[in-house]
Amino acid sequence: MPGCGHSVAHRLVAECIDEMGLREVTIGVPPVGCAVLAYNYFNFDMIEAPHGRALAVATGVKRVRPENFVLSYQGDGDLAAIGTAETIHAANRGEEISTIFINNAIYGMTGGQMAPTTVLARKPPPHPAAVTPSSMVGPLTSPA
Amino acid sequence: MGQVMEPVVFPDLIDLDSLPKKDWALTGCKGREARAIFSMMLNVNVLHRHNLDLQKKYDEITEKETRWQTLYTDDAEMVVVAYGTAAQIAESAIEEIRAEGIAAGLFRPITVWPYPMAALRSLSKRIKKIAVFEFSMGQMLEDVILSVGERAEINFYGIPGGIIPTPAELAEFLRSALRATARWVGGFWYEC
């Protein structure tokens, strides 16, 4: 969809939280990037995390307060680029936290540069060359 | 990174409920307004106010939380300023030269930020020779200069990573510094 999709994603997350009666027990963890502004729009407790470290912070929150519902809301620059290690290890540990992954396949906040999530043959505006498997960054792929 | 092994004594556990209530803690917003902990403030006026609040907090920390230790300073004619492992070496060196009748003492900052400036300044009104000993080429030396000003002579023994001086080597430096005629900032004794 053109433009910023956060408003729609926020609405969907907020409606789910209300429907499940979780608002008063939720602690949210927004990342760095556009998604950090989530604390302006969600009406529950939130703590900002350093770039890429939302799932590490969420892990700490959940382990100290297991009775709370802990939610991270992260873009791909955060979750799948700078925070890849935190993401993989939080998943591997099976932490009891929830993550909303907002993937726009570029670094949107800084002007649309290519990211590890940028799809093949896409041509991000500031970059002169299309992203191909032979270009300097290939996209993240999972083993066949 | 380095490798250090030292014995430590853990303090007794405290009852967490005995601590002051935290009006910022995130517990889930049941029965109250939602809270957010964040440092990104896009509104310049909000950011300006926030920075002033942080400065006020730092001023209070400086006033209430600055810590240091002194050893053998009551009769000292020279005081060694050192922190961490360097302070342990300094303590041994001081004991070595005190056995020879040289009245040396130790000033050990426990907090280095905020630096215990007022305490060191007060000491420098009475003790006119100061030796700064640290495992760097003068990071703390600047704090000592700011604290002492021109009240006392400052001798500097800094050493970068690699070799750790023995207490005997520091003791020799302290003897030399005591023998030397007064030198002032800009003429530090660099021995490295």
Interface residues (C-beta under 8 A of the other chain):
Chain A: R23 E24 V25 T26 I27 P30 V36 Y39 F42 N43 F44 D45 M46 I47 E48 V61 R65 N68 F69
Chain B: L26 T27 G28 C29 K30 G31 A34 R35 A36 I37 F38 S39 M40
